[in-house]
Amino acid sequence: MANVVEAQGIFKTYGQGPQAVEVLKGLDFSVLAGEYLMILGPSGCGKSTLLNILGLMDRPDAGEVLVAGQAVSKMDEDARSRLRSDSIGFVFQFDSLLPEFTVIENVTMPERIALSRVPGPPDGLETAALRAEDLLRGLALKGLAHRFPSELSGGERQRVAICRALIRRPALVLADEPTGNLDKHNGDLVFRDLRNLAEKEGAAVVVVTHNEAAGHGANRVLRMLDGAMVR
């Protein structure tokens, strides 16, 4: 299988002079299509900064990131935005579902936004709705399709957010502390769903968390401490 994302010598520093803090210290790793990678580390070790760089929401000070085979360091912001929209899905600690829209409308929202920018086929929204139903069915959520976020539990909302992240068939899914607001039972369901969807969708899934118990079931576990990968 091909690498979906590669980090090559990634460095990141915040601040200048005596106040400078080196957050990432020469990180090198890659993730294959269909791989479920867990990055474990304590709060403040640089996990979220790394995910922001992999997700093209921030730039490293040195090093290169390749997403779907494309080197991104010299891309302008428009090109980075297109690649992010087309190839990357995000799951955050907070589900950020739009309260005025139903579950299925929330799941299809990334596709609706994409179609508003670049018109697609006439049946684009219908196809997106069918895709959303399939994703919801796969997570045993199809019965909630026409409910509003306020009618769901925290675990259900976060699993809907996973469906939203996958609606455009991204090559890469990035999850930042996706179970941080959930109890153990619902957290275990979210990790299970991410693992299963990596296998079913063939996406590379990268999860960062401080939860040591979350590593079970991952294809590979990396550990971060003070901005570096450790054994």
Backbone as CSV, one residue per row, in Angstrom:
resi,resn,N_x,N_y,N_z,CA_x,CA_y,CA_z,C_x,C_y,C_z
1,MET,0.836,-1.203,0.000,0.000,0.000,0.000,0.870,1.252,0.000
2,ALA,0.348,2.312,-0.582,1.109,3.563,-0.676,0.953,4.395,0.592
3,ASN,1.960,5.221,0.847,1.855,6.179,1.940,0.829,7.251,1.594
4,VAL,-0.049,7.554,2.524,-1.014,8.634,2.341,-0.454,9.949,2.858
5,VAL,0.254,9.882,3.969,0.870,11.091,4.521,2.277,10.746,5.002
6,GLU,3.199,11.668,4.762,4.578,11.508,5.221,5.036,12.802,5.888
7,ALA,5.658,12.653,7.036,6.303,13.779,7.717,7.806,13.564,7.626
8,GLN,8.498,14.554,7.096,9.935,14.426,6.866,10.670,15.553,7.594
9,GLY,11.270,15.223,8.723,12.078,16.194,9.461,11.325,17.432,9.892
10,ILE,10.160,17.242,10.534,9.288,18.362,10.881,9.752,19.048,12.168
11,PHE,10.019,20.342,12.053,10.358,21.183,13.204,9.333,22.309,13.312
12,LYS,9.009,22.692,14.539,8.125,23.827,14.766,8.509,24.498,16.078
13,THR,8.694,25.832,16.017,9.022,26.620,17.198,8.036,27.766,17.321
14,TYR,7.568,28.021,18.530,6.723,29.180,18.796,7.519,30.197,19.609
15,GLY,7.378,31.472,19.248,8.093,32.524,19.950,9.487,32.731,19.387
16,GLN,10.165,33.738,19.911,11.503,34.081,19.447,12.418,34.365,20.632
17,GLY,13.714,34.270,20.370,14.703,34.608,21.386,14.579,33.747,22.624
18,PRO,14.775,34.353,23.799,14.736,33.576,25.049,13.375,32.934,25.318
19,GLN,12.316,33.477,24.675,10.968,32.951,24.898,10.614,31.821,23.937
20,ALA,11.509,31.507,23.004,11.206,30.494,21.993,11.025,29.116,22.632
21,VAL,10.017,28.398,22.141,9.749,27.035,22.608,9.713,26.125,21.385
22,GLU,10.627,25.168,21.335,10.652,24.212,20.228,9.603,23.139,20.510
23,VAL,8.537,23.150,19.718,7.396,22.272,19.975,7.546,20.930,19.277
24,LEU,8.080,20.929,18.056,8.324,19.692,17.313,9.793,19.637,16.932
25,LYS,10.404,18.465,17.107,11.856,18.347,16.984,12.245,17.264,15.978
26,GLY,12.069,17.582,14.700,12.555,16.687,13.652,11.800,15.382,13.528
27,LEU,10.476,15.449,13.428,9.651,14.240,13.365,9.674,13.626,11.976
28,ASP,9.824,12.312,11.930,9.808,11.552,10.678,8.913,10.337,10.852
29,PHE,7.878,10.221,10.041,7.067,9.004,10.005,6.130,9.083,8.809
30,SER,5.519,7.959,8.471,4.557,7.913,7.374,3.404,7.004,7.778
31,VAL,2.281,7.160,7.073,1.084,6.375,7.369,0.543,5.819,6.061
32,LEU,0.255,4.530,6.047,-0.225,3.850,4.856,-1.738,3.969,4.707
33,ALA,-2.212,3.801,3.491,-3.651,3.704,3.246,-4.209,2.528,4.043
34,GLY,-5.325,2.756,4.717,-5.957,1.707,5.505,-5.344,1.474,6.866
35,GLU,-4.311,2.248,7.214,-3.649,2.065,8.505,-4.305,2.934,9.578
36,TYR,-4.425,2.362,10.765,-4.968,3.064,11.935,-3.809,3.309,12.886
37,LEU,-3.302,4.544,12.896,-2.131,4.912,13.687,-2.553,5.711,14.909
38,MET,-2.064,5.308,16.063,-2.326,6.024,17.304,-1.040,6.707,17.759
39,ILE,-1.120,8.010,18.048,0.009,8.744,18.607,-0.354,9.116,20.040
40,LEU,0.365,8.545,20.987,0.094,8.748,22.406,1.106,9.714,23.004
41,GLY,0.635,10.533,23.930,1.549,11.440,24.612,0.800,12.342,25.568
42,PRO,1.482,12.873,26.570,0.824,13.747,27.545,0.427,15.078,26.930
43,SER,-0.465,15.777,27.581,-0.858,17.113,27.127,0.373,18.006,27.058
44,GLY,0.455,18.809,25.983,1.560,19.736,25.833,2.793,19.175,25.162
45,CYS,2.723,17.913,24.681,3.916,17.317,24.074,4.058,17.643,22.591
46,GLY,3.050,18.317,22.002,3.131,18.697,20.595,2.209,17.931,19.674
47,LYS,1.342,17.070,20.234,0.479,16.238,19.400,-0.454,17.065,18.525
48,SER,-1.132,18.035,19.114,-2.095,18.839,18.353,-1.395,19.706,17.313
49,THR,-0.220,20.230,17.657,0.551,20.999,16.676,0.905,20.124,15.487
50,LEU,1.328,18.899,15.755,1.642,17.967,14.675,0.422,17.717,13.806
51,LEU,-0.734,17.496,14.427,-1.941,17.223,13.653,-2.330,18.430,12.807
52,ASN,-2.172,19.632,13.343,-2.470,20.838,12.568,-1.572,20.947,11.339
53,ILE,-0.322,20.536,11.473,0.599,20.574,10.333,0.235,19.497,9.317
54,LEU,-0.063,18.288,9.781,-0.475,17.227,8.864,-1.769,17.591,8.149
55,GLY,-2.646,18.323,8.842,-3.931,18.716,8.266,-3.889,20.002,7.473
56,LEU,-2.692,20.544,7.257,-2.479,21.748,6.434,-3.138,22.983,7.032
57,MET,-3.311,22.995,8.343,-3.829,24.178,9.017,-2.706,25.019,9.614
58,ASP,-1.494,24.506,9.573,-0.313,25.228,10.031,0.858,24.755,9.184
59,ARG,1.950,25.491,9.233,3.141,25.136,8.457,4.306,24.862,9.402
60,PRO,5.151,23.881,9.063,6.352,23.670,9.871,7.384,24.753,9.585
61,ASP,8.297,24.954,10.513,9.408,25.873,10.269,10.448,25.235,9.363
62,ALA,10.561,23.927,9.423,11.490,23.186,8.574,10.928,21.792,8.368
63,GLY,11.339,21.163,7.268,10.835,19.838,6.953,9.748,19.897,5.897
64,GLU,9.237,18.733,5.539,8.245,18.626,4.473,7.145,17.666,4.883
65,VAL,5.940,17.980,4.442,4.795,17.092,4.589,4.299,16.736,3.197
66,LEU,4.072,15.452,2.965,3.476,14.992,1.719,2.113,14.401,2.032
67,VAL,1.095,14.866,1.330,-0.262,14.347,1.477,-0.701,13.814,0.127
68,ALA,-1.081,12.538,0.094,-1.474,11.891,-1.156,-0.398,12.084,-2.224
69,GLY,0.854,12.020,-1.799,1.974,12.123,-2.722,2.366,13.524,-3.119
70,GLN,1.680,14.528,-2.597,1.956,15.913,-2.974,2.703,16.643,-1.857
71,ALA,3.867,17.201,-2.191,4.616,18.017,-1.239,3.891,19.342,-1.067
72,VAL,3.672,19.750,0.170,2.791,20.891,0.417,3.516,22.160,0.847
73,SER,4.817,22.092,1.108,5.502,23.244,1.706,5.461,24.485,0.822
74,LYS,5.468,24.295,-0.495,5.501,25.443,-1.394,4.137,25.773,-1.994
75,MET,3.103,25.075,-1.547,1.758,25.370,-2.037,1.268,26.685,-1.452
76,ASP,0.511,27.451,-2.263,-0.121,28.642,-1.711,-1.362,28.225,-0.921
77,GLU,-1.986,29.177,-0.255,-3.099,28.839,0.636,-4.302,28.279,-0.116
78,ASP,-4.552,28.751,-1.336,-5.675,28.216,-2.105,-5.456,26.742,-2.428
79,ALA,-4.242,26.400,-2.846,-3.939,25.006,-3.174,-4.017,24.125,-1.931
80,ARG,-3.521,24.636,-0.802,-3.601,23.878,0.449,-5.053,23.670,0.864
81,SER,-5.878,24.694,0.679,-7.288,24.590,1.035,-7.994,23.542,0.180
82,ARG,-7.692,23.520,-1.121,-8.312,22.527,-2.008,-7.887,21.118,-1.625
83,LEU,-6.593,20.945,-1.365,-6.102,19.617,-0.989,-6.715,19.176,0.335
84,ARG,-6.826,20.095,1.275,-7.435,19.783,2.571,-8.895,19.364,2.396
85,SER,-9.624,20.099,1.572,-11.035,19.798,1.350,-11.228,18.458,0.645
86,ASP,-10.347,18.165,-0.310,-10.503,16.963,-1.130,-9.955,15.703,-0.474
87,SER,-8.951,15.843,0.384,-8.196,14.661,0.814,-8.161,14.410,2.311
88,ILE,-8.639,15.359,3.138,-8.470,15.224,4.581,-9.803,15.413,5.302
89,GLY,-10.094,14.517,6.231,-11.246,14.655,7.112,-10.768,14.848,8.540
90,PHE,-11.540,15.590,9.329,-11.131,15.930,10.696,-12.193,15.503,11.709
91,VAL,-11.716,14.982,12.841,-12.575,14.710,13.994,-11.888,15.352,15.195
92,PHE,-12.604,16.250,15.881,-12.005,16.977,16.995,-12.602,16.520,18.323
93,GLN,-12.081,17.056,19.410,-12.578,16.702,20.738,-14.037,17.099,20.893
94,PHE,-14.403,18.251,20.329,-15.792,18.706,20.341,-16.385,18.428,18.971
95,ASP,-17.598,17.874,18.940,-18.167,17.427,17.665,-18.480,18.571,16.714
96,SER,-18.790,19.766,17.237,-19.055,20.959,16.414,-20.163,20.741,15.390
97,LEU,-21.150,19.910,15.727,-22.306,19.770,14.848,-23.116,21.058,14.869
98,LEU,-23.690,21.405,13.738,-24.498,22.619,13.629,-25.886,22.338,14.198
99,PRO,-26.293,23.037,15.254,-27.516,22.661,15.974,-28.793,22.823,15.172
100,GLU,-28.785,23.711,14.172,-30.009,23.961,13.417,-30.216,22.990,12.258
101,PHE,-29.272,22.076,12.062,-29.370,21.099,10.979,-29.516,19.696,11.556
102,THR,-30.195,18.831,10.807,-30.366,17.447,11.239,-29.047,16.689,11.110
103,VAL,-29.060,15.471,11.620,-27.860,14.626,11.544,-27.406,14.450,10.108
104,ILE,-28.316,14.065,9.224,-27.902,13.801,7.847,-27.463,15.087,7.149
105,GLU,-28.065,16.204,7.500,-27.625,17.485,6.935,-26.227,17.851,7.435
106,ASN,-25.944,17.564,8.691,-24.602,17.807,9.224,-23.567,16.928,8.528
107,VAL,-23.908,15.669,8.324,-22.960,14.745,7.692,-22.651,15.169,6.261
108,THR,-23.661,15.644,5.547,-23.446,16.034,4.146,-22.904,17.452,3.996
109,MET,-22.777,18.198,5.086,-22.391,19.607,4.992,-21.070,19.834,4.242
110,PRO,-19.998,19.057,4.486,-18.767,19.297,3.719,-18.968,19.178,2.210
111,GLU,-19.814,18.237,1.797,-20.072,18.086,0.363,-20.926,19.238,-0.151
112,ARG,-21.875,19.698,0.634,-22.684,20.850,0.240,-21.803,22.081,0.037
113,ILE,-20.861,22.290,0.961,-19.958,23.439,0.852,-19.079,23.304,-0.384
114,ALA,-18.553,22.104,-0.614,-17.696,21.885,-1.784,-18.460,22.131,-3.079
115,LEU,-19.700,21.665,-3.151,-20.501,21.853,-4.364,-20.880,23.314,-4.570
116,SER,-20.990,24.073,-3.489,-21.305,25.500,-3.633,-20.125,26.272,-4.208
117,ARG,-18.912,25.747,-4.011,-17.714,26.412,-4.521,-17.401,25.993,-5.949
118,VAL,-17.522,24.702,-6.197,-17.247,24.160,-7.531,-18.413,23.251,-7.893
119,PRO,-19.323,23.722,-8.743,-20.489,22.918,-9.095,-20.094,21.537,-9.606
120,GLY,-20.784,20.525,-9.099,-20.522,19.157,-9.508,-21.669,18.621,-10.333
121,PRO,-21.837,17.305,-10.397,-22.929,16.712,-11.172,-24.286,17.109,-10.598
122,PRO,-25.330,17.107,-11.425,-26.665,17.517,-10.968,-27.170,16.716,-9.773
123,ASP,-26.760,15.455,-9.690,-27.236,14.614,-8.588,-26.245,14.575,-7.429
124,GLY,-25.375,15.587,-7.343,-24.329,15.590,-6.324,-24.865,15.502,-4.910
125,LEU,-25.890,16.299,-4.593,-26.442,16.282,-3.237,-27.172,14.974,-2.945
126,GLU,-27.847,14.443,-3.958,-28.530,13.162,-3.770,-27.513,12.049,-3.502
127,THR,-26.420,12.073,-4.256,-25.361,11.084,-4.044,-24.753,11.231,-2.652
128,ALA,-24.563,12.481,-2.211,-24.014,12.725,-0.873,-24.955,12.199,0.204
129,ALA,-26.266,12.367,0.008,-27.236,11.879,0.986,-27.199,10.352,1.079
130,LEU,-27.064,9.691,-0.061,-26.967,8.229,-0.055,-25.685,7.775,0.639
131,ARG,-24.611,8.492,0.374,-23.337,8.195,1.036,-23.477,8.385,2.551
132,ALA,-24.137,9.467,2.966,-24.330,9.732,4.391,-25.150,8.626,5.045
133,GLU,-26.199,8.184,4.369,-27.020,7.104,4.915,-26.201,5.836,5.096
134,ASP,-25.327,5.553,4.135,-24.484,4.363,4.217,-23.524,4.457,5.403
135,LEU,-22.917,5.641,5.585,-22.005,5.825,6.711,-22.738,5.703,8.046
136,LEU,-23.901,6.333,8.144,-24.681,6.261,9.380,-25.120,4.831,9.665
137,ARG,-25.514,4.126,8.623,-25.919,2.725,8.795,-24.746,1.898,9.323
138,GLY,-23.558,2.159,8.807,-22.380,1.410,9.228,-22.043,1.594,10.693
139,LEU,-22.466,2.718,11.275,-22.223,2.977,12.696,-23.491,2.825,13.528
140,ALA,-24.494,2.155,12.951,-25.769,1.911,13.643,-26.435,3.211,14.074
141,LEU,-26.354,4.231,13.200,-26.927,5.540,13.506,-28.016,5.958,12.518
142,LYS,-28.363,5.094,11.578,-29.283,5.506,10.521,-30.633,5.948,11.079
143,GLY,-31.064,5.366,12.193,-32.334,5.755,12.793,-32.334,7.162,13.355
144,LEU,-31.157,7.779,13.431,-31.047,9.137,13.966,-30.906,10.182,12.865
145,ALA,-30.995,9.772,11.620,-30.657,10.651,10.492,-31.419,11.968,10.498
146,HIS,-32.670,11.957,10.943,-33.490,13.169,10.866,-33.715,13.825,12.232
147,ARG,-32.906,13.435,13.194,-32.930,14.110,14.489,-31.930,15.270,14.484
148,PHE,-32.084,16.122,15.483,-31.167,17.251,15.633,-30.116,16.911,16.694
149,PRO,-28.951,17.557,16.633,-27.884,17.249,17.587,-28.323,17.298,19.045
150,SER,-29.233,18.208,19.377,-29.684,18.328,20.770,-30.424,17.087,21.255
151,GLU,-30.859,16.243,20.329,-31.585,15.027,20.683,-30.663,13.816,20.834
152,LEU,-29.357,14.017,20.655,-28.405,12.911,20.684,-27.563,12.947,21.955
153,SER,-27.017,11.789,22.304,-26.050,11.725,23.400,-24.691,12.222,22.900
154,GLY,-23.774,12.468,23.830,-22.445,12.913,23.436,-21.736,11.906,22.555
155,GLY,-21.869,10.620,22.885,-21.247,9.587,22.068,-21.833,9.529,20.675
156,GLU,-23.152,9.672,20.573,-23.796,9.664,19.255,-23.344,10.856,18.424
157,ARG,-23.245,12.015,19.031,-22.806,13.206,18.287,-21.381,13.026,17.760
158,GLN,-20.507,12.464,18.572,-19.129,12.295,18.117,-19.041,11.275,16.992
159,ARG,-19.874,10.256,17.022,-19.865,9.260,15.947,-20.475,9.840,14.674
160,VAL,-21.438,10.747,14.824,-21.931,11.486,13.651,-20.800,12.324,13.057
161,ALA,-19.982,12.919,13.919,-18.848,13.715,13.441,-17.863,12.863,12.647
162,ILE,-17.720,11.591,13.013,-16.866,10.687,12.239,-17.447,10.502,10.841
163,CYS,-18.752,10.309,10.752,-19.398,10.179,9.436,-19.184,11.432,8.606
164,ARG,-19.322,12.590,9.232,-19.099,13.854,8.518,-17.673,13.923,7.976
165,ALA,-16.705,13.468,8.766,-15.304,13.507,8.330,-15.058,12.626,7.118
166,LEU,-15.892,11.601,6.940,-15.669,10.630,5.868,-16.526,10.869,4.637
167,ILE,-17.419,11.856,4.680,-18.407,12.008,3.612,-17.774,12.202,2.239
168,ARG,-16.624,12.868,2.160,-15.994,13.146,0.865,-14.930,12.109,0.506
169,ARG,-14.956,10.986,1.175,-14.007,9.889,0.937,-12.556,10.369,1.024
170,PRO,-12.164,10.975,2.127,-10.797,11.481,2.246,-9.780,10.344,2.305
171,ALA,-8.587,10.629,1.812,-7.503,9.656,1.921,-6.950,9.608,3.335
172,LEU,-7.109,10.726,4.071,-6.530,10.866,5.407,-7.579,11.394,6.376
173,VAL,-7.705,10.751,7.534,-8.586,11.226,8.604,-7.728,11.499,9.834
174,LEU,-7.852,12.703,10.378,-7.089,13.123,11.549,-8.044,13.343,12.715
175,ALA,-7.761,12.710,13.840,-8.635,12.816,15.013,-7.824,13.302,16.208
176,ASP,-8.208,14.456,16.757,-7.488,15.087,17.860,-8.273,14.907,19.160
177,GLU,-7.792,14.025,20.028,-8.469,13.731,21.305,-9.974,13.513,21.090
178,PRO,-10.362,12.599,20.191,-11.778,12.478,19.830,-12.674,11.973,20.947
179,THR,-12.088,11.423,22.008,-12.908,10.908,23.110,-12.736,11.729,24.385
180,GLY,-12.148,12.901,24.266,-11.831,13.708,25.440,-13.030,14.089,26.279
181,ASN,-14.219,14.158,25.669,-15.424,14.549,26.412,-16.380,13.384,26.644
182,LEU,-15.897,12.151,26.426,-16.785,10.995,26.509,-16.391,10.077,27.658
183,ASP,-17.385,9.310,28.143,-17.070,8.285,29.131,-16.374,7.112,28.443
184,LYS,-15.900,6.151,29.222,-15.103,5.062,28.660,-15.884,4.262,27.632
185,HIS,-17.151,3.956,27.921,-17.937,3.144,26.990,-18.057,3.830,25.632
186,ASN,-18.474,5.098,25.639,-18.626,5.808,24.371,-17.276,6.066,23.710
187,GLY,-16.244,6.293,24.518,-14.911,6.456,23.958,-14.449,5.205,23.238
188,ASP,-14.708,4.048,23.833,-14.336,2.787,23.191,-15.077,2.604,21.870
189,LEU,-16.346,3.016,21.814,-17.107,2.922,20.566,-16.495,3.802,19.482
190,VAL,-16.079,5.007,19.853,-15.480,5.919,18.874,-14.179,5.335,18.330
191,PHE,-13.324,4.817,19.203,-12.071,4.217,18.738,-12.343,3.002,17.853
192,ARG,-13.333,2.204,18.233,-13.698,1.045,17.415,-14.159,1.485,16.033
193,ASP,-14.999,2.514,15.995,-15.522,2.981,14.714,-14.411,3.528,13.826
194,LEU,-13.484,4.276,14.403,-12.367,4.806,13.615,-11.525,3.672,13.040
195,ARG,-11.275,2.656,13.841,-10.488,1.514,13.371,-11.220,0.779,12.245
196,ASN,-12.510,0.521,12.431,-13.275,-0.207,11.423,-13.384,0.576,10.126
197,LEU,-13.550,1.897,10.242,-13.685,2.707,9.036,-12.363,2.824,8.292
198,ALA,-11.247,2.782,9.011,-9.947,2.755,8.327,-9.871,1.525,7.436
199,GLU,-10.321,0.393,7.962,-10.293,-0.844,7.194,-11.279,-0.805,6.031
200,LYS,-12.501,-0.377,6.311,-13.543,-0.398,5.284,-13.313,0.640,4.201
201,GLU,-12.917,1.861,4.589,-12.778,2.958,3.642,-11.396,2.998,2.995
202,GLY,-10.430,2.321,3.606,-9.073,2.363,3.074,-8.360,3.670,3.335
203,ALA,-8.889,4.471,4.259,-8.256,5.749,4.597,-7.154,5.521,5.626
204,ALA,-6.168,6.394,5.610,-5.190,6.434,6.696,-5.819,7.229,7.831
205,VAL,-5.872,6.650,9.018,-6.477,7.308,10.174,-5.395,7.538,11.224
206,VAL,-5.213,8.802,11.607,-4.231,9.167,12.627,-4.985,9.759,13.811
207,VAL,-4.855,9.133,14.964,-5.508,9.599,16.186,-4.432,10.028,17.174
208,VAL,-4.560,11.231,17.734,-3.665,11.644,18.815,-4.474,11.734,20.107
209,THR,-3.906,11.213,21.184,-4.610,11.188,22.460,-3.613,11.003,23.603
210,HIS,-4.019,11.419,24.788,-3.213,11.157,25.983,-3.677,9.885,26.686
211,ASN,-4.735,9.264,26.157,-5.353,8.092,26.774,-4.551,6.828,26.446
212,GLU,-3.774,6.353,27.408,-2.905,5.197,27.181,-3.694,3.952,26.782
213,ALA,-4.903,3.799,27.290,-5.696,2.610,26.988,-6.175,2.591,25.547
214,ALA,-6.089,3.731,24.860,-6.626,3.826,23.502,-5.777,3.102,22.476
215,GLY,-4.551,2.744,22.815,-3.662,2.127,21.838,-4.072,0.734,21.415
216,HIS,-4.901,0.073,22.210,-5.335,-1.280,21.865,-6.159,-1.244,20.576
217,GLY,-5.817,-2.113,19.635,-6.550,-2.172,18.380,-5.935,-1.366,17.267
218,ALA,-4.980,-0.488,17.580,-4.306,0.282,16.533,-3.341,-0.622,15.773
219,ASN,-3.173,-0.351,14.481,-2.169,-1.074,13.704,-0.758,-0.755,14.183
220,ARG,-0.597,0.485,14.660,0.726,0.923,15.108,0.546,2.034,16.132
221,VAL,1.428,2.077,17.108,1.390,3.111,18.139,2.733,3.822,18.172
222,LEU,2.696,5.162,18.086,3.881,5.987,18.277,3.689,6.791,19.552
223,ARG,4.783,7.091,20.223,4.709,7.860,21.465,5.489,9.154,21.321
224,MET,4.879,10.240,21.806,5.522,11.546,21.771,5.813,12.034,23.178
225,LEU,6.952,12.702,23.314,7.309,13.343,24.571,8.173,14.551,24.246
226,ASP,7.758,15.715,24.717,8.519,16.953,24.504,8.865,17.179,23.034
227,GLY,7.894,16.946,22.155,8.068,17.272,20.746,8.828,16.269,19.923
228,ALA,9.166,15.123,20.495,9.928,14.107,19.768,9.242,12.752,19.905
229,MET,9.481,11.872,18.940,9.012,10.504,19.042,9.972,9.719,19.927
230,VAL,9.422,8.929,20.836,10.242,8.129,21.746,9.814,6.673,21.654
231,ARG,10.685,5.787,22.043,10.370,4.354,22.036,9.557,3.981,23.277
